[in-house]
Amino acid sequence: MLTQAEPSASGIADLSGVRGGAALIVLFAHVIQVFWLRFSGLDTFLHLSSSAASHYAVVTFFVLSGFLITHSIELNARRYGRLRLDVFFAARIARLYPPLLVAIALSVAIYLLLGYFDLPGRAGQMKLVNDLYSAREIIHVTPREWLSALLMSHGMLEINGPLWSLYMEAKLYVVFACLYGIAAGHRTPLVLAGLILATYSGLHFNPEFSRYATIWLTGCCAYYAFQGADSRRKIRFALCAGLIVFIVLAELAFWFLNHPLEDVPRTWQDILIALVIAFVLFRRSIEWPGSRQIADCSYSLYATHFPILLVFQSLLIWNGGQSFWLVFFMSLSAVAVALTVAWLGGRVEAQKQSIQEYLLALYAIVGSKMRHLT
């Protein structure tokens, strides 16, 4: 087993900065898909390259998430002598919910704006007659989807497609933390219920949940493989690797029972690429200039950029824009606004420690009241 020192705070910041870089890749890939594929259409180099870039940027997200969450859980267990799930989940809520709330509010505002001004996407198709492709044509958002998004279940994917990965990531946090807690002796009904509910919700509402779970677990395996070789870590590495094998085999068995053989999923390809990404990220020293600043707005950039691109595309279609320079100007403006919104969201993300402390204090008050009542 390969060994390496525990990652330092600066090393964690560098890895989080990589996530910011991946968010930028997703942003520019979506700019190509929203604004420029209308000229070239699908099955072109522009489409294939942008799709591959965004897909493997998201794979990088999940590998990083698996590694960093495993680090967070192990640090939690060492600091308190046992895994404190209240501390872990407060940290995760403080990390994910601020950018999610901004993304939901922004998406709803843009949806209402399109309707109020009778812009394409609500009043008509977000596509001109000569366009070869449209990322979205008509957008539908219901109040029920707002609630589903707030619960990180599903919904609002027409206007904000990237939210799908946040839903998956949140459920993987719950599943992995509950599994770790059960293995460590936290076999309470609440932990078991959390494990069952998160697993069911992921498989039922989020397509390819099992596939991305294996990619996420690759990051977990990398942590245990590269960050020490004591017996407990070897066992945890083996358990994570065993989970990957089990999920892949279960997925293949289900697929063979329900689909033709020529459509066999390519999960193993993503796992191999995830292993390469893990080796590059976690076995090599990464210096990312400004990584702390990028890290602080990475989730905001990822979660908020897509509806901004759509509203600028709607304005472009409303204007009847066929000109290369008009498309260039609108796409550049969309990027500028997306980066500004992400920067503002990053100011909120940077307060995650304070938000976590507030949540823990609130949890302590509620817990005290409940004990007093019983």
Salt bridges, closest charged atoms under 4 A:
GLU6 OE2 - HIS71 ND1 3.22
GLU6 OE2 - ARG78 NH2 3.45
GLU6 OE1 - ARG233 NH2 3.37
GLU74 OE2 - ARG236 NH1 2.97
ASP86 OD2 - ARG84 NH2 2.73
ASP131 OD1 - ARG38 NH2 3.11
GLU137 OE2 - LYS127 NZ 3.81
GLU158 OE1 - HIS140 ND1 3.50
GLU208 OE2 - ARG211 NH1 2.67
ASP230 OD2 - ARG233 NE 3.63
ASP270 OD1 - HIS55 NE2 3.24
ASP270 OD2 - ARG211 NH2 2.54
ASP296 OD1 - LYS352 NZ 3.81
GLU349 OE1 - ARG95 NH1 2.43
